């Protein structure tokens, strides 16, 4: 079970049942602000903004919160000044970890992220230390209920995707980031249910972990994911089936 897929499933379920709704809304508001700042406040013309709004609506974020975030991003309201930062580091078991950050205070965030790494047996590294182990790809996680693998493969490749993988009961569709909107439009036109649709950082290779290191890495990623300024976390860990069974028993 590869790190990016495994944590995506955990993170998605966690977001749905998380009682800390205010924290989730804060993350989504920052994502909306950043998208509006980069591409304008019209979701019909700004695909990134449209998806950010859809994610916010999926967990019942109030319309006024969404509209306020858009206006902050476009400069109509104050408070939309956010820096996008990529933090790179090492986790237990020799794993690589990337954190995409949106912050209004780089110094504060850097210290807090460093403390999380240190407390979980990891280490925050220098810029570029692990980024080369990942590729930026458009990633779609598609339900397998309405489409078979052969049909999805044909649809995806015709729209510009690079690969389709069967993972558990779902499919992972990947593409070059420049073809993201084309693939998204094709999947939406087919009315396919998507658990994820984003530009993600996918590891080019993975590190197998035993149960002990697997537990430590999951703790690190959960703490990073809980931080208000962290928008996404990527890692190259792979928890083996034996380790997963041991984690389940524990």
Order of alpha helices (4+ residues) and beta strands (2+ residues): alpha-alpha-alpha-alpha-beta-beta-alpha-beta-beta-alpha-beta-beta-alpha-beta-beta-alpha-beta-beta-alpha
